[in-house]
Amino acid sequence: MIGWQFILITLVKILAVISGVLTLTTLLTWAERKVSALMQDRIGPNRAGIMGVTAFGVFHAIADAVKLIMKEDFIPGRANRIIFTLAPVLALVPVLTIFAVIPFGNYIRIGTMNVNLQIANMQLGIFFLFAISSLGIYGTFLGGWASRNNFSLLGGLRGAAQMISYEVTLGLTLVGILMIYGSGSLQEMVVKQGQMLWGFIPAWGVVYQFPAFILFMVAAIAENKRTPFDLPEGESEIIGYFLEYSGMRFAMFMFSEFAEIVLIASIATTLFLGGWQIPFLLNDGFHLPGDIMVKLPHFLVAMLQVASFSIKVIFMCWFLLLVRWTLPRFRFDQLMGLCWKGILPLALLNIFITGVIMLIFGEKL
């Protein structure tokens, strides 16, 4: 692949991924309200419409965007203007950057080229994920500090303590997956999940590491600062790291939170739910038990794999919304105790048990 072709294909993949993520993120703002309405026996958003068409309230997402754009962009007089402006960017950009290493498909053949359906296929992609995700804390803390508001600062401090604590645990929950698949490349991990155990059970991460999957989801929700771990933005306590923000700066904080839901769902899908894999589907079609083969054209196989990844991500997003509207908020001491006294020891125990099993039965897939 020559230089201009590589640049063009990379730009197309970036545009496709960012467009998909932003579209799903926007729809999640509507889905969140609909899920809460369902949980509380209400109708939810249903009034906003275009030319009399309400489409179950989907246009409320557009109305929200228009409202936030039209709102006054206020900066407190005592605030540090530069950091106050940069904080929302520091919250959103790392989340979008991580999607560069998420494989949303295997490859698609264009002429004589096989184009990998991933923006950047890094051999150490999982470590890139850890490194960039750790930067999200700066937007939370600096947003609270730069506002020069004691309640904002308290929210920022809570967010910093929470994200640093659960970041350690989040990384440890994925060590078992790294040990089993023996690769730091997310694409290679997904490829290895295409194997079948005993001929009929997919070798997905959730099969090998179900305890790690549960621990990962808990730690990821805490990293996302969503209920029941939304202490940095406790509305009932009148605190929040974005307390002084309005207009599009507030929208960036809110958007980063919903984009992180899509990111958590994508990571869980990639590492635990087989990514773009469909059981018995290989590059040339379905290979079913009993030597039955259903041959499919390459383009259809590629589209089925992308659809498989998308459906799994949407399902996980729905699950995260369900958790948010089901569980009550923790106290802060309970939040930290769950991390250091609960999830962290269990994550270390999972690593130890995984190592012992691999030592006895085999090193890796």
N, C-alpha and C positions, 0 to 999 in steps of 0.2 A: 504494500500500500504506500503510494507516494505521499509527500508531505501535504499537498492541498486536499487530497482525498481524506486523509486522516483528520485534518482540521475540520473539514466540512461534516464528516460523519460524527465527530465528537460534538460539534455544535448542535447537530440535529438531536443527538441523544440527550444533551443537556436541556434543550428546549422541551423535548418530550417528557423528561422526568420532572422538571420544574413545573411544567404545565399540569401534569397529572397530580403532583403533590399539592399545588396551590388550589386546583379545582376540588380535590377531595377535602382539603383543609377548610375551604369555604363552605362546602356542603356539611361538614361536621358541626359548624356553628348552628345550622338549622337542625341537624339530627340530634344535637344535644338537647335542644328545647323540646323536640318531639318525644325523645326518650323520657325526659323529666315529666312531660305531660302524661305519658302513658303510665309512668310509675305513680302519678298522683291523681289519676282518673280525670284528666283534663283533655281538652282538644289540642292545645298548643298553638303555635303560629299558624294562622289560616286567613289573615285579612289582606296582607300585601299582595297585589296582583298587577298584571300588565294587560290593559284592554279587557278587563273583566276576568282574566284567567289567573287563578290563584295557585294552581299546581301544588296543592297540599301545603302551601306556605313556603315553598322553596324561595320565592322572591324576597322573603324577609332577609336572606343573606345579602341580597343586592341593596335592600333598604338600609341595612346596617352599615354597609360600605359607604353609601352616600352620606349617611348621618355622620360617620366618623370623619369623612373628608371635609364636611361643612363645619365641623365643630372648631371652636377657637383653639389654636395651638398655644397653650399657656405655659410660660416658664416662670417659676417663682423668683422673686427678686433676689433672694439670698442663695439661690441654687448656683452650682458650678455649671455654667452654660455649656461648655464643651463636653464634659463627661455626661451631663444630663441628656445631651443630644445623642451621644454615641452609645449609651447604655442599651436602648432598644435594638440598635444594630448588632451589638455584641450578643444579644439574646437570640436574635433570629438567624444570623448568618451561619453560626456553627451547626445549627440544626439542618439547614438546607445543604450545607457542605457535605455532611455525612452521607447523604443520598448518592454521592458520587461512587461509593464502593458497594452499594446495594445492588445485587444482580436481579433484574426483573424478568430475565429470560435466559436461554442458553446462547444461541446465536441465530442469525438469519443470513441466508446466502443471497448476496447481491452480485450477480454476474459470476465472476470467479473468486470473489472475496467472501469470507465468513466474518460477519460483523458481530462481535461480542455484544450482547444486550446488557451492558454495564458500562457506565461512563469511564471508570478506572479500575481495571482488574489488577489490584495490588497483591503481591504475595503475602504482605503483612496487613491486609485490609482490616482485620479485626483489631489490630493495634492502632491503626489510623482511626478507627471508630472510637476507641477508648480515649485517644489523645485529643481529638476534636470535641468530643462530648464534654470533656472536662473544662472546656473554655466557656461553656454556658453559664457557669457560676458568676463570671465577671459582670455580665449584663444584669443579673439579679442583684448582686451586692452593690455595684456602682450606681445602679438606678436608685436604690434606697439611700445610699450615702450622698449622692450628688444633689438630692432634693433638699437637703438641709432641713428635714422635717423629722422630729424624733420618732413619730409613728412609722414613717417610711424606713428610717434607719433600723428600727426594731424588726420590721419585716425583712429587710436585707440581711441582717445578722442571722435571723432564723433560717432564711433561705441558704445562706452560706454554710451554716452548721449542718443543715439537713442534706444539702447536695454533696458536701465533702464526705459526710458519713456514708451515705448510700452509694456514692460513686465507688468507694472501696469494695463494698459488698457486691455491687453490680458486676464489677470486673471478676470477682472470685466466683460468681455463679456461672460464668461462661468458661472457666478454666477446664471443667470436665469435658465440655464440647470440644475444646481445643485439643485435649488429650486424645479423645476418641477418634476424631477425624484426622489428626496429625498434620494439619495445615492451617496457616494463618489467612489463606485466601478464602473469602466468602464464596466465590464461585466454585472453587474446588470442594468446599464443604457441601454445597448444594448438589453437586454432581455425585458425591459419595452417598448422599441420601437417596439416590435413585436405585440403590441396591435393594434386594428383597431378602428378608430373613425367613428361612424355611420355605421360601418360594411364594409366600403370600402376605407377609407383614413388611410394609415399607420401613427402611432403615432410617427413619426420621429421628431428629434429635430428641423429640419428646418421648420416643420409645426407649432410647438409651438413657436419657437424663430427665425423667419426669419430675423428680424432686427439684432439680436445678431449674426447670421450666417454671415451677411455682415460685421459687425464690426469686428468679429473674423478674417475673411479672410484678411481684410485690416491690422489689427494689426500683424497678423502672417507673412504677406509678409514683413512688416517693420522689424520684429524681424529677419527674414531671410536675411535682408540686400540685397534684390534683387530690380532691377528696378521696380517701379519708386523710391524706397527708398535706392538706392545703394550709398549714400553719403560717407560711410566709405571707399569705394574703387572707388572713382571717377577717372576713367582713364583720362578724359579730363583735370583734375586738377592736374595730376601727383601725386596723393596721394594714400594711401592704406595701411592698417595695415599689409599686407603681402608683401610690396614692396621689402623687402630685401630677401625674401624667394625664393628658387629654389629647383629643384629636388623633392624628395618625401615629404619634409616638405611643399612645396607649394601644392603638390598633396593632402595632408591631409586637408589643408584649403579648397581647391576646393571641395574635396570629402564631407567634412562636410556640405558645402552649399547645394550640391545636395541631400545628405542624409536628410537634414532638409526639403527639398521639399517633400520627401516621408513621413517624419514625420508629416508635416502639413496636407498633404492629408489624412494620417491615422487618425489623431485626428479629422479632419473635418468629415470624414466618420463615425468614432465611435460615435461622439456626435451629429451630425446633420443629417446624411444620413442613419441611421439605422444600421450601422456596418455591420455585416454578415447577417442581417435579409433580407429575401425575403418575400414580402407581400403574406399572405395566406399559407406560408410554415411553418409547425410545425414539431415536432420531428418525426412524423410517416408519413408525406407526406403533400400534398396540401389539404387544407380545403377551398374550393371555395364557394361563395354565392350560396344559393339554396340547402344546405346540400349535395353538391357534394364533394366527397373525392377521391383523387388519392393517393393510398398508395404507399410508396417508401421504399426501404431498408434503414436502418440507415446509412450505409456507404455512399450511394449516397446523402442522405440529408446533411451529414457533408461536403461532397465535394462541393455540390452546395452552401452551406453557405460560405465556404472558397473562392470559385470562385466569389461569390457575393461581398465579401469584397475586393478581389483583383481587380475586374473590377471597383468598385467605386473609389478605390485608384488611379488606372491608369487614370481614367477620371479626377480626381481632379489634378493629376500631369500635365496632358495636359492643364487643365484650367490655372494653375499657369504659365506654360511656355507661354501660349497665352497672359496672362497679362503682363509678362515680356517684350514681343516684341511688345506690343501695346502702352503702356503709356510712355511719356517722363519723365525724371528725375525731381524731385522736387528740389527747393532751400532748404537749410537747415532750414531757418526760416519758410518756408511753411511746411516742414516736422514736426517740433516741434509744430507749431501752429495747424496742423491737429490733433495731438495727444491730446494736453492739452485743446484746445478750441473746438474741434470737437468730436472726438471719445470718449474721457473720459466722457464729460457730457451726451452724448447719451447712453453710457453704464450704467451710473448711473440712467438715466431716464428709461431705459429698466428694470433695477432691480426694481425700484419703481412701474412701471406699472405691472410687473409680480406679485409683492407682492400684489398689490391691486386686481388684477384679481383672484389670488388664494384665497385671503381672502373672496371674494364675491362668487366664484363658487366652491371652494374646495381647500384642502390643497396641495395634490400631487396625482400623479398617483398611 
